[in-house]
């Protein structure tokens, strides 16, 4: 295996795992503090049991995310030394601030985990909010660094050198806001549906029904709101991509020819040889409108760009279709929850309702992973858009394939450990007998 292939596989593999751990670590504290607040307000022991169970989940994913995130930071230098040589001084600020947010999160989590009956109740609850906010800030700062790779700024590129560096401008690059907003909503959607789905399945099985119903309603409320808002952030992201990375937009929709009034494709099979998408549904003029706000706007096609500057069209198109399709499904499911909550309370007594949400549990993370494939594969062949190609950033040292195998082993062990711990937590919740105060 060539170094470049091994490096790409390792980065893809570790990111696929880390993003799950990181998103759960970002979002779970908010479920925990809502349950905690309900305990403080009602003194219902079910909420206390739920809060203490979720705090263990938060701790597990905090540690797991720290391990996988640390591995990723070493990986950047190990696999992409040429990238880090130039990018390090420019995007060091978001990574440094992310480290500071991480330490704030760690301190607050320590107060929260060990503060029961030792510190004032309100302050104890507030430390949980700090855990959640600092976790989200960590995620936003890392996404800002990724946004810089898509929209490099804060420097002058002269004769192959990065000069006149402005770290603040790099931090607030043109892509940071749309990416951070889209990613944060995606994290709440994916984690909320996953947690709600797990509890919905327990209700479906009639295990400690009252506790799991309360847990479901907390998690799905966050998830449903985020899923309903997600198309708005997606629209902002699409318009941003259309302006800055037109080749990525062309790959997302598999449009080969430049066209005014470009149609939007739904589904379809990409045929790169004939440069067409077969078996697709086509909405006339929709892509032009969504990308530029004008039905007759011109959308550039892939053939306007050199072949060696085009991403893998089929992979980007399928990932984009997966993300949009599943995101739309989860948005509809979120609406159904609110209908059930405010208009059709009888749905909560129907086993099919709980089975539906149990089946939806993994789909948010599938959509999340698909979205990151669009972001990363769609930027190729560039590691820094229009500045440095990925092949020029990879390490010249041989044997990266052995690093790949090591990382696969480490992340597999982490996944097994987390799965076992979370399964044990669910089993514990089902065994607990709680009575309302």
HELIX and SHEET records of a PDB file:
HELIX    1   1 UNK A    3  UNK A   42  1                                  40    
HELIX    2   2 UNK A   45  UNK A   79  1                                  35    
HELIX    3   3 UNK A   81  UNK A  114  1                                  34    
HELIX    4   4 UNK A  121  UNK A  150  1                                  30    
HELIX    5   5 UNK A  167  UNK A  171  1                                   5    
HELIX    6   6 UNK A  176  UNK A  204  1                                  29    
HELIX    7   7 UNK A  209  UNK A  244  1                                  36    
HELIX    8   8 UNK A  246  UNK A  253  1                                   8    
HELIX    9   9 UNK A  286  UNK A  292  1                                   7    
HELIX   10  10 UNK A  302  UNK A  304  5                                   3    
HELIX   11  11 UNK A  307  UNK A  309  5                                   3    
HELIX   12  12 UNK A  313  UNK A  342  1                                  30    
HELIX   13  13 UNK A  345  UNK A  349  5                                   5    
HELIX   14  14 UNK A  351  UNK A  360  1                                  10    
HELIX   15  15 UNK A  363  UNK A  379  1                                  17    
HELIX   16  16 UNK A  390  UNK A  393  1                                   4    
HELIX   17  17 UNK A  400  UNK A  431  1                                  32    
SHEET    1   A 2 UNK A 156  UNK A 158  0                                        
SHEET    2   A 2 UNK A 161  UNK A 163 -1                                        
SHEET    1   B 2 UNK A 259  UNK A 260  0                                        
SHEET    2   B 2 UNK A 298  UNK A 299 -1                                        
SHEET    1   C 2 UNK A 264  UNK A 266  0                                        
SHEET    2   C 2 UNK A 281  UNK A 283 -1                                        
SHEET    1   D 2 UNK A 269  UNK A 271  0                                        
SHEET    2   D 2 UNK A 276  UNK A 278 -1                                        
SHEET    1   E 2 UNK A 382  UNK A 384  0                                        
SHEET    2   E 2 UNK A 388  UNK A 389 -1                                        
END                                                                             
